[in-house]
Amino acid sequence: MARMADIGEKPSVERRAVAQGRISLGPATLDTIRKGQLKKGDVVGAAQLAGIQAAKRCPDIVPLCHPVPLTSVSVELALEKDGIRCSCAVKANYRTGVEMEALCGVAGALLCVWDMVKYLEKDATGNYPFAAITDIRVLSKEKGEPAKGAGTKRKMTEFRTSNRR
């Protein structure tokens, strides 16, 4: 039987997570993006909004995730030679981690990109020979320390993002 983890006894602490993924695209599609000529408009702006919304709605997508009150979500997209790389950084002060929200943010942003470029990616048979969403993973997950004493709150001292690709 499925059940949500009990986090009731855990203290609220600062939490951060960064996830990353990419979408491979054909050269003509990337050229159209670079020229700003997509039929649906600004793919980077739309994908950033989609990623933020996906992170905020993570418990609606992943049923056993806790609804975490996020304090910050940022989504960045970078055009590369053969695709677009996306990263999503999420913060919260809560009792459970935020890596699922970061992963949902990346997936939502990349799905938005796919939706906006699919008319360019289809071949004569209606398939997608170049487009592929890959490498979605957590790059980093950080957890602060619980408060020590009344009115004292320790912050995380360092937040690193891996250089893995």
Contact map, one row per residue, 1 for C-alpha under 8 A:
111000000000000000000000000000000000000000000000000000000000000000000000000000000000000000000000000000000000000000000000000000000000000000000000000000000000000000000
111100000000000000000000000000000000000000000000000000000000000000000000000000000000000000000000000000000000000000000000000000000000000000000000000000000000000000000
111110000000000000000000000000000000000000000000000000000000000100000000000000000000000000000000000000000000000000000000000000000000000000000000000000000000000000000
011111000000000000000000000000000000000000000000000000000000000111000000000000000000000000000000000000000000000000000000000000000000000000000000000000000000000000000
001111100000000000000000000000000000000000000000000000000000000100000000000000000000000000000000000000000000000000000000000000000000000000000000000000000000000000000
000111111000000000000000000000000000000000000000000000000000000000000000000000000000000000000000000000000000000000000000000000000000000000000000000000000000000000000
000011111100000000000000000000000000000000000000000000000000000000000000000000000000000000000011000000000000000000000000000000000000000000000000000000000000000000000
000001111100000000000000000000000000000000000000000000000000000000000000000000000000000000000010000000000000000000000000000000000000000000000000000000000000000000000
000001111110000000000000000000000000000000000000000000000000000000000000000000000000000000000000000000000000000000000000000000000000000000000000000000000000000000000
000000111111000000000000000000000000000000000000000000000000000000000000000000000000000000000011000000000000000000000000000000000000000000000000000000000000000000000
000000001111100000000000000000000000000000000000000000000000000000000000000000000000000000000110000000000000000000000000000000000000000000000000010000000000000000000
000000000111110000000000000000000000000000000000000000000000000000000000000000000000000000001111000000000000000000000000000000000000000000000000010000000000000000000
000000000011111000000000000000000000000000000000000000000000000000000000000000000000000000001110000000000000000000000000000000000000000000000011111000000000000000000
000000000001111100000000000000000000000000000000000000000000000000000000000000000000000000111100000000000000000000000000000000000000000000000011100000000011000000000
000000000000111110000000000000000000000000000000000000000000000000000000000000000000000000111101110000000000000000000000000000000000000000001111000000000000000000000
000000000000011111000000000000000000000000000000000000000000000000000000000000000000000011110000111000000000000000000000000000000000000000011110000000000000001000000
000000000000001111100000000000000000000000000000000000000000000000000000000000000000000011100000111001000000000000000000000000000000000001111100000000000000000000000
000000000000000111110000000000000000000000000000000000000000000000000000000000000000001111000000001001100000000000000000000000000000000001111000000000000000000010000
000000000000000011111000000000000000000000000000000000000000000000000000000000000000001110000000001001100100000000000000000000000000000111110000000000000000000000000
000000000000000001111100000000000000000000000000000000000000000000000000000000000000111100000000000000100100000000000000000000000000001111100000000000000000000000000
000000000000000000111110000000000000000000000000000000000000000000000000000000000000111000000000000000000110010000000000000000000000111110000000000000000000000000000
000000000000000000011111000000000000000000000000000000000000000000000000000000000011110000000000000000000000010000000000000000000000111100000000000000000000000000000
000000000000000000001111100000000000000000000000000000000000000000000000000000000011100000000000000000000000010001000000000000000011110000000000000000000000000000000
000000000000000000000111110000000000000000000000000000000000000000000000000000000111000000000000000000000000000000000000000000000111110000000000000000000000000000000
000000000000000000000011111011000000000000000000000000000000000000000000000000000111000000000000000000000000000000000000100000000111000000000000000000000000000000000
000000000000000000000001111111000000000000000000000000000000000000000000000000000110000000000000000000000000000000000000100000000110000000000000000000000000000000000
000000000000000000000000111111100000000000000000000000000000000000000000000000000100000000000000000000000000000000000000000000000000000000000000000000000000000000000
000000000000000000000000011111110000000000000000000000000000000000000000000000000000000000000000000000000000000000000001000000000000000000000000000000000000000000000
000000000000000000000000111111111000000000000000000000000000000000000000000000000000000000000000000000000000000000001001100000000000000000000000000000000000000000000
000000000000000000000000111111111100000000000000000000000000000000000000000000100110000000000000000000000000000000000000000000000000000000000000000000000000000000000
000000000000000000000000001111111110000000000000000000000000000000000000000000000000000000000000000000000000000000000000000000000000000000000000000000000000000000000
000000000000000000000000000111111111110000000000000000000000000000000000000000000000000000000000000000000000000000000000000000000000000000000000000000000000000000000
000000000000000000000000000011111111110000100000000000000000000000000000000000000000000000000000000000000000000000000000000000000000000000000000000000000000000000000
000000000000000000000000000001111111100000000000000000000000000000000000000000000000000000000000000000000000000000000000000000000000000000000000000000000000000000000
000000000000000000000000000000111111100000000000000000000000000000000000000000000000000000000000000000000000000000000000000000000000000000000000000000000000000000000
000000000000000000000000000000011111110011000000000000000000000000000000000000000000000000000000000000000000000000000000000000000000000000000000000000000000000000000
000000000000000000000000000000011111111010000000000000000000000000000000000000000000000000000000000000000000000000000000000000000000000000000000000000000000000000000
000000000000000000000000000000011001111111100000000000000000000000000000000000000000000000000000000000000000000000011000000000000000000000000000000000000000000000000
000000000000000000000000000000000000111110000000000000000000000000000000000000000000000000000000000000000000000000010000000000000000000000000000000000000000000000000
000000000000000000000000000000000000011111100000000000000000000000000000000000000000000000000000000000000000000000010000000000000000000000000000000000000000000000000
000000000000000000000000000000000001111111100000000000000000000000000000000000000000000000000000000000000000000000000000000000000000000000000000000000000000000000000
000000000000000000000000000000000001010111111100000000000000000000000000000000000000000000000000000000000000000000000000000000000000000000000000000000000000000000000
000000000000000000000000000000001000010111111110000000000000000000000000000000000000000000000000000000000000000110010000000000000000000000000000000000000000000000000
000000000000000000000000000000000000000001111111000000000000000000000000000010000000000000000000000000000000000010000000000000000000000000000000000000000000000000000
000000000000000000000000000000000000000001111111100000000000000000000000000000000000000000000000000000000000000000000000000000000000000000000000000000000000000000000
000000000000000000000000000000000000000001111111110000000000000000000000000000000000000000000000000000000000000100000000000000000000000000000000000000000000000000000
000000000000000000000000000000000000000000111111111000000000000000000000000000000000000000000000000000000001110110000000000000000000000000000000000000000000000000000
000000000000000000000000000000000000000000011111111100000000000000000000011110000000000000000000000000000000100000000000000000000000000000000000000000000000000000000
000000000000000000000000000000000000000000001111111110000000000000000000000000000000000000000000000000000000100000000000000000000000000000000000000000000000000000000
000000000000000000000000000000000000000000000111111111000000000000000000000000000000000000000000000000001001100100000000000000000000000000000000000000000000000000000
000000000000000000000000000000000000000000000011111111100000000000000000001000000000000100000000000000011111110000000000000000000000000000000000000000000000000000000
000000000000000000000000000000000000000000000001111111110000000000000000111000000000000000000000000000001000100000000000000000000000000000000000000000000000000000000
000000000000000000000000000000000000000000000000111111111000000000000000000000000000000000000000000000001001000000000000000000000000000000000000000000000000000000000
000000000000000000000000000000000000000000000000011111111100000000000000000000000000000000000000000010011011100000000000000000000000000000000000000000000000000000000
000000000000000000000000000000000000000000000000001111111100000000000000100000000000000001000000000111111001000000000000000000000000000000000000000000000000000000000
000000000000000000000000000000000000000000000000000111111100000000000100000000000000000000000000000010000000000000000000000000000000000000000000000000000000000000000
000000000000000000000000000000000000000000000000000011111111100000000000000000000000000000000000000000000000000000000000000000000000000000000000000000000000000000000
000000000000000000000000000000000000000000000000000001111111110010100000000000000000000000000000000110010000000000000000000000000000000000000000000000000000000000000
000000000000000000000000000000000000000000000000000000001111111111100000000000000000000000000000000000000000000000000000000000000000000000000000000000000000000000000
000000000000000000000000000000000000000000000000000000001111111000000000000000000000000000000000000000000000000000000000000000000000000000000000000000000000000000000
000000000000000000000000000000000000000000000000000000001111111000000000000000000000000000000000000000000000000000000000000000000000000000000000000000000000000000000
000000000000000000000000000000000000000000000000000000000111111110000000000000000000000000000000000000000000000000000000000000000000000000000000000000000000000000000
000000000000000000000000000000000000000000000000000000000011111110000000000000000000000000000000000000000000000000000000000000000000000000000000000000000000000000000
001110000000000000000000000000000000000000000000000000000010011111000000000000000000000000000000000000000000000000000000000000000000000000000000000000000000000000000
000100000000000000000000000000000000000000000000000000000110011111100000000000000000000000000000000100000000000000000000000000000000000000000000000000000000000000000
000100000000000000000000000000000000000000000000000000000010000111110000000000000000000000000001000000000000000000000000000000000000000000000000000000000000000000000
000000000000000000000000000000000000000000000000000000000110000011111000000000000000000000000000000000000000000000000000000000000000000000000000000000000000000000000
000000000000000000000000000000000000000000000000000000000000000001111100000000000000000000010101010000000000000000000000000000000000000000000000000000000000000000000
000000000000000000000000000000000000000000000000000000000000000000111110000000000000000000011100000000000000000000000000000000000000000000000000000000000000000000000
000000000000000000000000000000000000000000000000000000010000000000011111100000000000000001111000000000000000000000000000000000000000000000000000000000000000000000000
000000000000000000000000000000000000000000000000000000000000000000001111100000000000000001111000000000000000000000000000000000000000000000000000000000000000000000000
000000000000000000000000000000000000000000000000000000000000000000000111110000000000000011110000000000000000000000000000000000000000000000000000000000000000000000000
000000000000000000000000000000000000000000000000000100100000000000000111111000000000000111100000000000000000000000000000000000000000000000000000000000000000000000000
000000000000000000000000000000000000000000000001000100000000000000000001111100000000000111000000000000000000000000000000000000000000000000000000000000000000000000000
000000000000000000000000000000000000000000000001001100000000000000000000111110000000011110000000000000001100100000000000000000000000000000000000000000000000000000000
000000000000000000000000000000000000000000000001000000000000000000000000011111000000011100000000000000000000000000000000000000000000000000000000000000000000000000000
000000000000000000000000000000000000000000010001000000000000000000000000001111100001111000000000000000000000000000000000000000000000000000000000000000000000000000000
000000000000000000000000000000000000000000000000000000000000000000000000000111110001110000000000000000000000000000000000000000000000000000000000000000000000000000000
000000000000000000000000000001000000000000000000000000000000000000000000000011111011100000000000000000000000000000000000000000000000000000000000000000000000000000000
000000000000000000000000000000000000000000000000000000000000000000000000000001111111100000000000000000000000000000000000000000000000000000000000000000000000000000000
000000000000000000000000000000000000000000000000000000000000000000000000000000111110000000000000000000000000000000000000000000000000000000000000000000000000000000000
000000000000000000000001111001000000000000000000000000000000000000000000000000011111000000000000000000000000000000000000000000000000000000000000000000000000000000000
000000000000000000000111110001000000000000000000000000000000000000000000000000111111100000000000000000000000000000000000000000000000000000000000000000000000000000000
000000000000000000000111100000000000000000000000000000000000000000000000000011110111110000000000000000000000000000000000000000000000000000000000000000000000000000000
000000000000000000011110000000000000000000000000000000000000000000000000000011110011111000000000000000000000000000000000000000000000000000000000000000000000000000000
000000000000000000011100000000000000000000000000000000000000000000000000001111000001111100000000000000000100110000000000000000000000000000000000000000000000000000000
000000000000000001111000000000000000000000000000000000000000000000000000001110000000111110000000000000000100000000000000000000000000000000000000000000000000000000000
000000000000000001110000000000000000000000000000001000000000000000000000111100000000011111000000000001101100000000000000000000000000000000000000000000000000000000000
000000000000000111100000000000000000000000000000000000000000000000000001111000000000001111100000000001000000000000000000000000000000000000000000000000000000000000000
000000000000000111000000000000000000000000000000000000100000000000000111110000000000000111110000011011000000000000000000000000000000000000000000000000000000000000000
000000000000011110000000000000000000000000000000000000000000000000000111100000000000000011111000010000000000000000000000000000000000000000000000000000000000000000000
000000000000011100000000000000000000000000000000000000000000000000011111000000000000000001111100010000000000000000000000000000000000000000000000000000000000000000000
000000000001111000000000000000000000000000000000000000000000000000001110000000000000000000111110000000000000000000000000000000000000000000000000000000000000000000000
000000000011111000000000000000000000000000000000000000000000000000011000000000000000000000011111100000000000000000000000000000000000000000000000000000000000000000000
000000110111100000000000000000000000000000000000000000000000000000000000000000000000000000001111100000000000000000000000000000000000000000000000000000000000000000000
000000100101001000000000000000000000000000000000000000000000000001010000000000000000000000000111110000000000000000000000000000000000000000000000000000000000000000000
000000000000001110000000000000000000000000000000000000000000000000000000000000000000000000000111111100000000000000000000000000000000000000001010000000000000000000000
000000000000001110000000000000000000000000000000000000000000000000010000000000000000000001110001111111000000000000000000000000000000000000001000000000000000000000000
000000000000000111100000000000000000000000000000000000000000000000000000000000000000000001000000111111100000000000000000000000000000000001001000000000000000000000000
000000000000000000000000000000000000000000000000000000100100000010000000000000000000000000000000111111110000000000000000000000000000000000000000000000000000000000000
000000000000000000000000000000000000000000000000000001110100000000000000000000000000000001000000011111111000000000000000000000000000000000000000000000000000000000000
000000000000000011100000000000000000000000000000000000100000000000000000000000000000000111000000011111111100000000000000000000000000000001000000000000000000000000000
000000000000000001110000000000000000000000000000000000100000000000000000000000000000000100000000001111111110000000000000000000000000000111000000000000000000000000000
000000000000000000000000000000000000000000000000001001100100000000000000000000000000000000000000000111111111000000000000000000000000000000000000000000000000000000000
000000000000000000000000000000000000000000000000011111100000000000000000001000000000000100000000000011111111100000000000000000000000000000000000000000000000000000000
000000000000000000111000000000000000000000000000001000000000000000000000001000000000011100000000000001111111110000000000000000000000000100000000000000000000000000000
000000000000000000001000000000000000000000000000001001000000000000000000000000000000000000000000000000111111111000000000000000000000000100000000000000000000000000000
000000000000000000000000000000000000000000000010011011100000000000000000000000000000000000000000000000011111111100000000000000000000000000000000000000000000000000000
000000000000000000000000000000000000000000000011111101000000000000000000001000000000010000000000000000001111111110000000000000000000000000000000000000000000000000000
000000000000000000001110000000000000000000000010001000000000000000000000000000000000010000000000000000000111111111000000000000000000100000000000000000000000000000000
000000000000000000000000000000000000000000000000000000000000000000000000000000000000000000000000000000000011111111100000000000000000000000000000000000000000000000000
000000000000000000000000000000000000000000100110010000000000000000000000000000000000000000000000000000000001111111110000000000000000000000000000000000000000000000000
000000000000000000000000000000000000000000110010000000000000000000000000000000000000000000000000000000000000111111111000000000000000000000000000000000000000000000000
000000000000000000000010000000000000000000000000000000000000000000000000000000000000000000000000000000000000011111111100000000000010000000000000000000000000000000000
000000000000000000000000000000000000000000000000000000000000000000000000000000000000000000000000000000000000001111111100000000000000000000000000000000000000000000000
000000000000000000000000000000000000011100100000000000000000000000000000000000000000000000000000000000000000000111111110000000000000000000000000000000000000000000000
000000000000000000000000000010000000010000000000000000000000000000000000000000000000000000000000000000000000000011111111100000000000000000000000000000000000000000000
000000000000000000000000000000000000000000000000000000000000000000000000000000000000000000000000000000000000000001111111110000010000000000000000000000000000000000000
000000000000000000000000000000000000000000000000000000000000000000000000000000000000000000000000000000000000000000011111110000000000000000000000000000000000000000000
000000000000000000000000000110000000000000000000000000000000000000000000000000000000000000000000000000000000000000001111110000000000000000000000000000000000000000000
000000000000000000000000110010000000000000000000000000000000000000000000000000000000000000000000000000000000000000001111111000111110000000000000000000000000000000000
000000000000000000000000000000000000000000000000000000000000000000000000000000000000000000000000000000000000000000000111111111111000000000000000000000000000000000000
000000000000000000000000000000000000000000000000000000000000000000000000000000000000000000000000000000000000000000000000111111111000000000000000000000000000000000000
000000000000000000000000000000000000000000000000000000000000000000000000000000000000000000000000000000000000000000000000011111100000000000000000000000000000000000000
000000000000000000000000000000000000000000000000000000000000000000000000000000000000000000000000000000000000000000000000011111100000000000000000000000000000000000000
000000000000000000000000000000000000000000000000000000000000000000000000000000000000000000000000000000000000000000000000011111110000000000000000000000000000000000000
000000000000000000000000000000000000000000000000000000000000000000000000000000000000000000000000000000000000000000000000111111111000000000000000000000000000000000000
000000000000000000000000000000000000000000000000000000000000000000000000000000000000000000000000000000000000000000000100111001111110000000000000000000000000000000000
000000000000000000000000000000000000000000000000000000000000000000000000000000000000000000000000000000000000000000000000111000111110000000000000000000000000000000000
000000000000000000000001110000000000000000000000000000000000000000000000000000000000000000000000000000000000000000000000100000011111000000000000000000000000000000000
000000000000000000000011110000000000000000000000000000000000000000000000000000000000000000000000000000000000000001000000100000011111100000000000000000000000000000000
000000000000000000000011100000000000000000000000000000000000000000000000000000000000000000000000000000000000000000000000000000000111110000000000000000000000000000000
000000000000000000001111000000000000000000000000000000000000000000000000000000000000000000000000000000000000010000000000000000000011111100000000000000000000000000000
000000000000000000001111000000000000000000000000000000000000000000000000000000000000000000000000000000000000000000000000000000000001111100000000000000000000000000000
000000000000000000011100000000000000000000000000000000000000000000000000000000000000000000000000000000000000000000000000000000000000111110000000000000000000000000000
000000000000000000111100000000000000000000000000000000000000000000000000000000000000000000000000000000100110000000000000000000000000111111000000000000000000000000000
000000000000000000111000000000000000000000000000000000000000000000000000000000000000000000000000000000100000000000000000000000000000001111100000000000000000000000000
000000000000000011110000000000000000000000000000000000000000000000000000000000000000000000000000001001100000000000000000000000000000000111111000000000000000000000000
000000000000000011110000000000000000000000000000000000000000000000000000000000000000000000000000000000000000000000000000000000000000000011111000000000000000000011010
000000000000000111100000000000000000000000000000000000000000000000000000000000000000000000000000000000000000000000000000000000000000000001111100000000000000000111000
000000000000001111000000000000000000000000000000000000000000000000000000000000000000000000000000111000000000000000000000000000000000000001111110000000000000000000000
000000000000001110000000000000000000000000000000000000000000000000000000000000000000000000000000000000000000000000000000000000000000000000011111000000000001001000000
000000000000111100000000000000000000000000000000000000000000000000000000000000000000000000000000100000000000000000000000000000000000000000001111100000000001000000000
000000000000111000000000000000000000000000000000000000000000000000000000000000000000000000000000000000000000000000000000000000000000000000000111110000000111000000000
000000000000110000000000000000000000000000000000000000000000000000000000000000000000000000000000000000000000000000000000000000000000000000000011111000000111000000000
000000000011100000000000000000000000000000000000000000000000000000000000000000000000000000000000000000000000000000000000000000000000000000000001111100001100000000000
000000000000100000000000000000000000000000000000000000000000000000000000000000000000000000000000000000000000000000000000000000000000000000000000111111111100000000000
000000000000000000000000000000000000000000000000000000000000000000000000000000000000000000000000000000000000000000000000000000000000000000000000011111011100000000000
000000000000000000000000000000000000000000000000000000000000000000000000000000000000000000000000000000000000000000000000000000000000000000000000001111110000000000000
000000000000000000000000000000000000000000000000000000000000000000000000000000000000000000000000000000000000000000000000000000000000000000000000001111110000000000000
000000000000000000000000000000000000000000000000000000000000000000000000000000000000000000000000000000000000000000000000000000000000000000000000001011111000000000000
000000000000000000000000000000000000000000000000000000000000000000000000000000000000000000000000000000000000000000000000000000000000000000000000001111111100000000000
000000000000000000000000000000000000000000000000000000000000000000000000000000000000000000000000000000000000000000000000000000000000000000000000011100111110000000000
000000000000000000000000000000000000000000000000000000000000000000000000000000000000000000000000000000000000000000000000000000000000000000000001111100011111000000000
000000000000010000000000000000000000000000000000000000000000000000000000000000000000000000000000000000000000000000000000000000000000000000000001100000001111100000000
000000000000010000000000000000000000000000000000000000000000000000000000000000000000000000000000000000000000000000000000000000000000000000000111100000000111111000000
000000000000000000000000000000000000000000000000000000000000000000000000000000000000000000000000000000000000000000000000000000000000000000000000000000000011111000000
000000000000000000000000000000000000000000000000000000000000000000000000000000000000000000000000000000000000000000000000000000000000000000000000000000000001111100000
000000000000000100000000000000000000000000000000000000000000000000000000000000000000000000000000000000000000000000000000000000000000000000000100000000000001111110000
000000000000000000000000000000000000000000000000000000000000000000000000000000000000000000000000000000000000000000000000000000000000000000010000000000000000011111000
000000000000000001000000000000000000000000000000000000000000000000000000000000000000000000000000000000000000000000000000000000000000000000110000000000000000001111100
000000000000000000000000000000000000000000000000000000000000000000000000000000000000000000000000000000000000000000000000000000000000000000110000000000000000000111110
000000000000000000000000000000000000000000000000000000000000000000000000000000000000000000000000000000000000000000000000000000000000000000000000000000000000000011111
000000000000000000000000000000000000000000000000000000000000000000000000000000000000000000000000000000000000000000000000000000000000000000100000000000000000000001111
000000000000000000000000000000000000000000000000000000000000000000000000000000000000000000000000000000000000000000000000000000000000000000000000000000000000000000111
